[in-house]
Amino acid sequence: MIKVFHHPFSTSCRFVRLICGEYGVPVEFVVEKPWERRRDFLLMNPAGTLPVLVENDGPPICGATVIMEYLDETRGYTMGDRRLMPGHAETRAEVRRLVDWFLGKFDGEVVGYLVHEKIFKLEIPRGQGGGEPDSAVLRAARANIRHHLKYIGWLTATRDWLAGQRLSFADLAAAAALSCVDYLGEVPWDDDETTKAWYGLVKSRPSFRPILADRILAIPPAATYVDLDF
Amino acid sequence: MIKVFHHPFSTSCRFVRLICGEYGVPVEFVVEKPWERRRDFLLMNPAGTLPVLVENDGPPICGATVIMEYLDETRGYTMGDRRLMPGHAETRAEVRRLVDWFLGKFDGEVVGYLVHEKIFKLEIPRGQGGGEPDSAVLRAARANIRHHLKYIGWLTATRDWLAGQRLSFADLAAAAALSCVDYLGEVPWDDDETTKAWYGLVKSRPSFRPILADRILAIPPAATYVDLDF
């Protein structure tokens, strides 16, 4: 049995949830709030970050790209055409570069800001940095997302999928990031039609359904979040 | 022929130089100053980050962990016992977790601050953020390094090498990070004897020699930098 410690509005965690869905891995998901720095969680992952995967009595597998490689190494070979990591070293490098881009750069410049300001700050006590969103931070994130959408647009216009001819981990990483922002109604979809069409394809996959069912009580999702013809 | 774009005082770049040394890969190294945002460099890696590797007419391989996997996939199988990535999925996950720790967390909390304040700011024009080091930043980095040394000490006290019984990418990542800080005389070696002994072993390897020869004109290395019995 696999257990994954995650938070519903984390790009890296959504990425791992999508991989588990695509690879048909049954998982027990446990919500963790990393800002609480729970002792037993820090013993599993001293970095204090999500996601963390534990398989049976095995050691904790920490971090989204580490989990991606682990699931691909232990399950990918059974997936045939639906394997999310290509076979050739150069194409694998391109998949990994894009996964790093979306989990690192895009998350750091866009998703992390918006989710922290609009969602996490509702839950974090005021004395520890919670409270109203900082409008300067929101403005920066809204400026940054346009550059990223252009880049995704360029990729989807020149390739079938983000990293090449087949759906790969890169598409799941990008869609995981966008989905967090989309919940908050912060994706200017009309900027780029090819990006929108590509996202529609990923969003329609069965692996995406649990993510479209995520809800926060205080913030209902944007009107287009669940709509497959947004 | 392999070309690697790098900067001598970057953890991620030193990590890749060490891998190339260990795997016996002949490389032409090209120094790149990423803060100049050179157009041809951005065309290779739109993220604008180092290191970038190009093999013959192949596509750019961008980022330290992407290069690590690429070199291991294309060369590692010839290395036998000296392969830097273990065979078992769980141990591979531990190597990757620690590589992420040292290139990400340790670099972000310690090395990046010290190198930026003490080295890069000498080269960056004053109007673009160059100038004297910020003493508050130096103080933070000096506090942070003690926690990291303790963690390395715990790892080296409980295992032969950082990730297990054999030298792996994890040791090279940690040593790459420490070497940048050691040049600046900022490693409190006396805090932890097992860490010091482990670093002495890695530092004595032939792959480390080019790194010990790195010099910045304005800043001579600390007295212990080259000394193998520091």
Interface residues (C-beta under 8 A of the other chain):
Chain A: P46 A47 G58 P59 I61 C62 G63 T65 V66 I67 E69 Y70 E73 T74 A89 E90 R92 A93 E94 R96 R97 D100 W101 K105 Y151
Chain B: P46 A47 G58 P59 I61 C62 G63 T65 V66 I67 E69 Y70 E73 T74 A89 E90 R92 A93 E94 R96 R97 D100 W101 K105 Y151
